[in-house]
Amino acid sequence: MRHGRIGLWETVAIGIGGMVGGGIFAVLGLSVDLAGGGAPLAFLLAGVVALLTTTSYVRLTLAFPSRGGTVVFLNRAFGSGLLSGGLNVMLWLSYLVMLALYAQAFGSYGASFVAGPAHALVRHLLLSLAVAAITGLNVLGADAVGRAESIIVALKVAILLVFVGAGALAVHVQRLAPAAWASPLALVAGGMVIFLAYEGFELIANAAEDVVEPRVTLPRAYAVAVGFVVVLYVAVALIAVGGVPRSTLVQAKDYALAVAARPSLGQAGFVLVAVAAMLSTASAINASLYGAARVSFVIARSGELPAALERKVWHRPVEGLLITGGATLLLANLVPLGSIAVIGSAGFLVIFTFVNVACARLSPSTGGRPALPWLAAASSAAALVTLLAVTAARQPMELWFLLGLALLAFGGEALYRLASGRRVTLRVEGGEG
């Protein structure tokens, strides 16, 4: 990085770092539970939806480069009405859900070394300590974890590649045969439940102002980052499902990837992956916590959240950090992992559907025909409908969590506007001001 400008591989690293956070460590078992031996195909389907959405992000990022990213795109397309306001609040809430998922994964992998009745207690203790400690670091302005982020990203990708390479010889093909797959609908649902494992590529948009030769670099960075992660996730799923019986992965749902390392790498592999998962999820909490606080800051600046979230202490959106950290603690301790994954994936599928629609509506400004963004929007919407349909059939109570998310986003935004009378603006400049 020179003079505040970043090139292709640094931009790619932002995207990969955003995606390969805690998602793959947390949701592998959930996908296997739904899709069975077809879990690799489920990851591929989710990856296709993500790739289609990146085409819209490329166009929007080039047309409207800003650190506001998704918030700016939605405001540009839909104006200052309740729709864009509710969607922006839903984006912030979805980041909270994702943070809770990372925290649960941290606690689950840490507690995997403890058996018996103490397991659940240790899990809750560890996840709470992780969120509280990292929130404290961010409030104090400590950036040691941030400086180590690139090292942690490289480490977790390297460990996943070692897992894939070592496990290739331990795969039992019959566990991956179509006879071991779930129904087609469940396969798609298995992919959509874990869709939030691909969430993070949109962080490239937030760095657009600092990218060298953006019209060349950004399309390549999006394609390379998402393409690499799709291949990596499918390979990880192939090795995990092919190397370990489905029942074993489902039983160890919260820390399935560590269990999947045992056949090829033994107990040392279990420990290596568990430690890597804790490092990965801790770094993901750190990055996402500040990112979510920034999102709340940008939304507050536009008038869609209380003005208190705009205030800074030590040049940081501290109110947003504290509220985000506290909400994460509640979600991670009170809501089950499966419900969190469904809520998070559904939330991001809603957001990405509207981002794709935004790209289609703004096609005169973004360039290109609107057909591809409409296709991307249709794929995101279809994925969302499939997820909701299977959730209604398998765990209908989880639909109440999704309804609560929507009501909190749109109802809360409507009530806030009514009570505060605060004028919503479309201030979309890149700097924080």
C-alpha positions as MATLAB code, in Angstrom:
seq = 'MRHGRIGLWETVAIGIGGMVGGGIFAVLGLSVDLAGGGAPLAFLLAGVVALLTTTSYVRLTLAFPSRGGTVVFLNRAFGSGLLSGGLNVMLWLSYLVMLALYAQAFGSYGASFVAGPAHALVRHLLLSLAVAAITGLNVLGADAVGRAESIIVALKVAILLVFVGAGALAVHVQRLAPAAWASPLALVAGGMVIFLAYEGFELIANAAEDVVEPRVTLPRAYAVAVGFVVVLYVAVALIAVGGVPRSTLVQAKDYALAVAARPSLGQAGFVLVAVAAMLSTASAINASLYGAARVSFVIARSGELPAALERKVWHRPVEGLLITGGATLLLANLVPLGSIAVIGSAGFLVIFTFVNVACARLSPSTGGRPALPWLAAASSAAALVTLLAVTAARQPMELWFLLGLALLAFGGEALYRLASGRRVTLRVEGGEG';
ca = [
       0.000    0.000    0.000;
       1.489    3.342   -1.060;
       0.270    6.823   -0.174;
      -3.118    5.533    0.914;
      -3.746    3.797   -2.424;
      -4.345    0.066   -2.702;
      -3.790   -2.243   -5.652;
      -5.441   -5.399   -6.930;
      -4.146   -7.967   -4.439;
      -4.696   -5.714   -1.448;
      -8.275   -5.162   -2.619;
      -8.719   -8.905   -3.150;
      -7.457   -9.458    0.410;
     -10.178   -7.128    1.745;
     -12.842   -9.243    0.054;
     -11.376  -12.600    1.072;
     -10.804  -11.380    4.623;
     -14.417  -10.245    4.813;
     -15.777  -13.576    3.598;
     -13.413  -16.091    5.193;
     -14.179  -14.866    8.668;
     -16.097  -17.109   11.003;
     -18.806  -18.179    8.594;
     -17.302  -21.378    7.219;
     -16.306  -22.502   10.711;
     -19.777  -21.841   12.110;
     -22.181  -23.037    9.427;
     -20.644  -26.160    7.873;
     -22.555  -28.448   10.230;
     -25.820  -26.621    9.543;
     -25.415  -27.082    5.805;
     -24.652  -30.803    6.209;
     -27.694  -31.193    8.447;
     -29.925  -29.773    5.687;
     -28.202  -30.887    2.476;
     -26.565  -34.159    3.548;
     -23.936  -35.365    1.079;
     -24.969  -32.559   -1.251;
     -23.480  -29.904    1.037;
     -20.695  -29.065   -1.490;
     -23.386  -28.382   -4.096;
     -25.236  -26.231   -1.557;
     -22.103  -24.114   -1.061;
     -21.763  -23.824   -4.839;
     -25.374  -22.650   -5.240;
     -24.891  -19.998   -2.568;
     -21.674  -18.963   -4.310;
     -23.485  -18.499   -7.630;
     -25.986  -16.144   -5.955;
     -23.073  -14.216   -4.434;
     -21.257  -14.019   -7.794;
     -24.343  -12.653   -9.533;
     -24.718   -9.988   -6.848;
     -21.068   -8.957   -7.212;
     -21.811   -7.856  -10.778;
     -24.207   -5.264   -9.364;
     -21.691   -4.218   -6.728;
     -19.058   -3.690   -9.420;
     -21.300   -1.322  -11.371;
     -22.525    0.559   -8.306;
     -19.056    0.854   -6.779;
     -17.642    2.333   -9.982;
     -20.554    4.753  -10.370;
     -20.789    5.840   -6.713;
     -17.430    5.264   -4.976;
     -17.926    5.981   -1.281;
     -17.035    4.604    2.129;
     -20.788    4.374    2.707;
     -20.986    1.419    0.310;
     -24.341   -0.374    0.457;
     -26.052    2.442    2.383;
     -25.150    4.906   -0.373;
     -26.356    2.576   -3.137;
     -29.765    2.075   -1.518;
     -30.218    5.788   -0.823;
     -29.255    6.693   -4.391;
     -31.773    4.269   -5.868;
     -34.715    4.602   -3.491;
     -34.352    8.130   -2.126;
     -35.033    9.150    1.447;
     -38.258    7.229    2.028;
     -39.119    4.518    4.518;
     -38.005    1.749    2.132;
     -34.353    2.811    2.007;
     -34.400    3.745    5.704;
     -35.793    0.367    6.733;
     -33.376   -1.493    4.482;
     -30.415    0.408    5.909;
     -31.497   -0.398    9.467;
     -31.982   -4.028    8.413;
     -28.393   -4.000    7.097;
     -27.146   -2.863   10.507;
     -29.264   -5.486   12.278;
     -27.943   -8.170    9.909;
     -24.406   -7.194   10.873;
     -25.425   -7.667   14.510;
     -26.718  -11.145   13.689;
     -23.500  -11.976   11.871;
     -21.475  -10.793   14.865;
     -23.539  -13.073   17.099;
     -22.802  -15.983   14.757;
     -19.068  -15.296   14.964;
     -19.259  -15.028   18.747;
     -21.111  -18.340   19.012;
     -18.542  -19.998   16.769;
     -15.713  -18.651   18.947;
     -17.365  -20.019   22.067;
     -18.230  -23.377   20.478;
     -14.727  -24.092   19.214;
     -13.194  -22.949   22.488;
     -15.573  -25.154   24.469;
     -14.901  -28.132   22.177;
     -11.983  -28.983   24.473;
     -14.371  -29.309   27.429;
     -16.753  -32.273   27.811;
     -19.767  -32.829   30.021;
     -22.104  -30.338   31.712;
     -19.445  -27.623   31.785;
     -19.399  -27.417   27.969;
     -22.397  -25.077   27.651;
     -21.232  -22.823   30.493;
     -17.718  -22.506   29.045;
     -19.182  -21.757   25.625;
     -21.294  -18.872   26.905;
     -18.450  -17.562   29.035;
     -15.963  -17.579   26.152;
     -18.265  -15.949   23.620;
     -19.206  -13.229   26.118;
     -15.575  -12.537   27.007;
     -14.640  -12.328   23.324;
     -17.323   -9.757   22.505;
     -16.703   -7.702   25.647;
     -12.912   -7.684   25.239;
     -12.947   -6.772   21.550;
     -15.564   -4.071   22.128;
     -13.329   -2.665   24.855;
     -10.318   -2.675   22.534;
     -12.257   -0.769   19.895;
     -13.582    1.772   22.391;
     -10.063    2.401   23.683;
      -8.815    2.821   20.136;
      -6.383   -0.082   20.387;
      -5.476   -1.237   16.892;
      -3.168   -4.193   17.601;
      -5.790   -6.668   16.452;
      -6.380   -4.591   13.341;
      -2.660   -4.572   12.525;
      -2.614   -8.350   12.819;
      -5.657   -8.775   10.569;
      -3.726   -9.507    7.372;
      -1.609  -12.123    9.177;
      -4.705  -13.810   10.593;
      -6.398  -13.832    7.163;
      -3.349  -15.501    5.613;
      -3.145  -17.996    8.492;
      -6.777  -19.124    8.334;
      -6.715  -19.479    4.537;
      -3.481  -21.481    4.791;
      -4.977  -23.802    7.430;
      -8.073  -24.378    5.295;
      -5.846  -25.205    2.320;
      -3.847  -27.655    4.461;
      -7.145  -29.191    5.584;
      -8.206  -29.643    1.939;
      -4.830  -31.014    0.811;
      -4.411  -33.458    3.679;
      -8.027  -34.588    3.614;
      -8.169  -35.378   -0.094;
      -6.836  -38.903    0.523;
      -9.409  -39.640    3.236;
     -12.528  -38.958    1.149;
     -15.118  -41.740    0.770;
     -16.823  -41.059   -2.563;
     -20.042  -42.849   -1.589;
     -20.712  -40.186    1.047;
     -20.837  -37.621   -1.756;
     -22.967  -39.674   -4.177;
     -26.415  -38.333   -5.192;
     -28.010  -41.091   -3.102;
     -26.648  -39.307    0.004;
     -28.048  -35.927   -1.032;
     -31.126  -34.322    0.471;
     -34.094  -33.332   -1.707;
     -33.515  -30.572   -4.298;
     -35.418  -28.030   -2.176;
     -33.418  -28.934    0.926;
     -30.193  -28.678   -1.101;
     -31.000  -25.115   -2.093;
     -32.070  -24.314    1.464;
     -28.813  -25.777    2.769;
     -26.976  -23.317    0.571;
     -29.111  -20.369    1.583;
     -28.846  -21.057    5.328;
     -25.080  -20.712    4.990;
     -25.285  -17.788    2.542;
     -23.943  -15.403    5.168;
     -20.633  -17.311    4.924;
     -20.182  -15.363    1.660;
     -21.160  -12.056    3.242;
     -18.197   -9.717    3.274;
     -17.385   -9.212   -0.400;
     -19.320   -5.918   -0.270;
     -16.567   -4.506    1.982;
     -14.600   -3.925   -1.225;
     -17.118   -1.165   -2.011;
     -16.173    0.684    1.171;
     -12.541    0.848    0.012;
     -13.357    2.005   -3.539;
     -12.087    5.565   -3.028;
      -8.609    4.271   -2.189;
      -8.221    1.799   -5.062;
      -5.699    2.426   -7.838;
      -7.242    2.411  -11.350;
     -10.674    1.425  -10.013;
     -12.244    0.653  -13.397;
      -9.664   -2.069  -13.923;
      -8.944   -3.118  -10.357;
     -12.442   -3.338   -8.842;
     -14.065   -5.769  -11.320;
     -11.033   -8.050  -11.094;
     -10.908   -7.830   -7.305;
     -14.581   -8.753   -6.884;
     -14.274  -11.659   -9.333;
     -11.032  -13.054   -7.894;
     -12.095  -12.709   -4.245;
     -15.543  -14.283   -4.619;
     -14.370  -16.895   -7.128;
     -11.544  -18.027   -4.854;
     -13.819  -18.270   -1.821;
     -16.443  -20.262   -3.735;
     -13.791  -22.806   -4.798;
     -12.341  -22.902   -1.268;
     -15.715  -23.454    0.412;
     -16.767  -26.178   -2.034;
     -13.423  -27.936   -1.511;
     -13.737  -27.708    2.285;
     -17.271  -29.131    2.113;
     -16.117  -31.970   -0.161;
     -13.372  -32.987    2.254;
     -15.558  -32.649    5.346;
     -18.561  -34.558    3.989;
     -16.441  -37.136    2.201;
     -14.179  -37.773    5.182;
     -16.625  -37.932    8.098;
     -20.059  -39.595    8.441;
     -22.956  -37.143    8.226;
     -24.219  -38.071   11.700;
     -20.856  -37.165   13.237;
     -20.798  -33.738   11.570;
     -24.387  -33.023   12.561;
     -23.751  -34.055   16.171;
     -20.746  -31.713   16.326;
     -22.667  -29.048   14.396;
     -21.158  -26.053   16.194;
     -17.552  -27.184   15.629;
     -17.962  -29.585   12.683;
     -14.873  -28.409   10.807;
     -12.544  -29.361   13.674;
     -14.122  -32.833   13.819;
     -13.700  -33.140   10.044;
      -9.943  -32.613   10.418;
      -9.481  -35.742   12.538;
      -9.518  -38.452    9.811;
      -6.553  -36.971    7.942;
      -4.709  -34.963   10.614;
      -5.655  -36.739   13.859;
      -6.147  -34.969   17.160;
      -3.474  -32.444   16.151;
      -5.687  -31.479   13.217;
      -8.670  -31.072   15.529;
      -6.672  -28.731   17.773;
      -5.190  -26.831   14.805;
      -8.575  -26.162   13.208;
     -10.208  -25.305   16.557;
      -7.473  -22.765   17.347;
      -7.649  -21.391   13.793;
     -11.411  -21.046   14.186;
     -11.003  -19.080   17.406;
      -8.415  -16.781   15.828;
     -10.545  -16.377   12.731;
     -13.776  -15.629   14.554;
     -12.024  -13.236   16.946;
     -10.584  -11.275   14.012;
     -13.985  -11.394   12.291;
     -15.663  -10.000   15.422;
     -13.093   -7.211   15.527;
     -13.486   -6.273   11.862;
     -17.269   -6.645   11.797;
     -17.796   -4.817   15.096;
     -16.109   -1.680   13.838;
     -17.728   -2.156   10.425;
     -21.195   -2.381   11.985;
     -20.493    0.700   14.081;
     -19.449    2.536   10.896;
     -22.679    1.443    9.217;
     -24.696    2.825   12.137;
     -22.655    6.051   11.890;
     -23.356    6.448    8.159;
     -27.067    5.674    8.607;
     -27.301    8.132   11.507;
     -25.675   10.823    9.382;
     -28.409   10.375    6.777;
     -31.040   10.813    9.522;
     -32.305    7.218    9.611;
     -30.975    6.387   13.091;
     -30.679    8.540   16.254;
     -28.145   11.366   16.072;
     -26.324    9.984   19.126;
     -24.837    7.330   16.850;
     -23.091   10.101   14.904;
     -21.098   11.331   17.901;
     -17.461   10.368   18.065;
     -15.037    9.974   20.921;
     -11.348    9.767   20.000;
     -12.499   10.024   16.335;
     -14.430    6.760   16.639;
     -18.242    6.116   16.633;
     -18.194    4.945   20.267;
     -21.952    5.029   20.899;
     -22.455    2.756   17.916;
     -19.694    0.442   19.140;
     -21.214    0.071   22.606;
     -24.746   -0.478   21.342;
     -23.511   -2.950   18.730;
     -21.429   -4.853   21.299;
     -24.269   -5.011   23.813;
     -26.799   -6.200   21.236;
     -24.336   -8.838   20.041;
     -23.960  -10.178   23.581;
     -27.719  -10.567   23.935;
     -28.201  -12.258   20.566;
     -25.255  -14.633   20.937;
     -26.332  -15.793   24.389;
     -30.079  -16.020   23.834;
     -30.668  -17.154   20.225;
     -29.652  -20.651   18.966;
     -27.014  -20.963   16.246;
     -29.436  -22.358   13.660;
     -31.855  -19.486   14.153;
     -29.043  -16.946   13.961;
     -27.838  -18.403   10.653;
     -31.339  -18.329    9.167;
     -31.952  -14.744   10.345;
     -28.575  -13.524    9.086;
     -28.801  -15.220    5.696;
     -32.369  -14.002    5.171;
     -31.403  -10.470    6.149;
     -28.524  -10.304    3.693;
     -30.576  -11.932    0.926;
     -33.169   -9.168    1.368;
     -30.473   -6.486    1.285;
     -28.714   -7.969   -1.748;
     -32.030   -8.359   -3.589;
     -32.649   -4.633   -3.230;
     -29.043   -3.746   -4.083;
     -29.505   -5.656   -7.347;
     -32.790   -3.836   -7.963;
     -30.967   -0.572   -7.188;
     -28.373   -1.397   -9.830;
     -31.108   -2.099  -12.387;
     -32.894    1.156  -11.557;
     -29.650    3.124  -11.760;
     -28.474    1.487  -14.980;
     -28.375    4.834  -16.858;
     -25.760    5.967  -14.318;
     -23.973    2.651  -13.765;
     -23.685    1.676  -17.421;
     -24.669   -1.604  -19.011;
     -28.093   -3.084  -19.513;
     -30.419   -3.759  -16.579;
     -30.990   -7.409  -17.540;
     -28.101   -8.811  -15.460;
     -28.997   -6.900  -12.264;
     -32.606   -8.054  -12.634;
     -31.378  -11.644  -13.003;
     -29.244  -11.207   -9.884;
     -32.219   -9.754   -8.011;
     -34.414  -12.674   -9.106;
     -31.789  -15.196   -7.938;
     -31.491  -13.524   -4.520;
     -35.264  -13.323   -4.152;
     -35.720  -16.957   -5.202;
     -33.050  -18.018   -2.713;
     -34.844  -16.072    0.024;
     -38.219  -17.653   -0.805;
     -36.658  -21.131   -0.766;
     -35.040  -20.463    2.600;
     -38.339  -19.242    4.039;
     -40.272  -22.209    2.626;
     -37.920  -24.824    4.067;
     -37.681  -22.950    7.374;
     -41.490  -22.935    7.585;
     -41.534  -26.699    7.024;
     -38.670  -27.614    9.353;
     -38.532  -24.958   12.067;
     -41.628  -22.731   11.747;
     -40.854  -20.917   15.005;
     -37.761  -19.399   13.353;
     -40.055  -17.411   11.069;
     -40.982  -15.342   14.127;
     -37.330  -14.289   14.427;
     -37.390  -13.193   10.767;
     -40.642  -11.314   11.260;
     -39.126   -9.657   14.311;
     -36.112   -8.545   12.257;
     -38.349   -6.962    9.616;
     -40.619   -5.292   12.176;
     -37.659   -3.951   14.118;
     -36.078   -2.532   10.962;
     -39.091   -0.975    9.264;
     -41.345   -0.448   12.291;
     -38.515    1.001   14.330;
     -37.491    3.302   11.471;
     -41.081    4.506   11.005;
     -41.538    5.170   14.723;
     -38.190    6.950   14.955;
     -39.067    9.254   12.064;
     -42.485    9.959   13.557;
     -41.184   10.625   17.063;
     -38.042   12.586   16.182;
     -39.172   14.544   13.156;
     -35.548   14.303   12.010;
     -35.096   15.093    8.348;
     -33.544   12.352    6.245;
     -30.797   13.519    3.918;
     -28.930   11.909    1.075;
     -25.477   13.027    2.154;
     -23.285   10.402    0.517;
     -19.804   11.854    0.426;
     -16.992    9.430    1.066;
     -15.288   10.986    4.064;
     -16.574   10.945    7.561;
     -16.525   14.676    7.914;
];
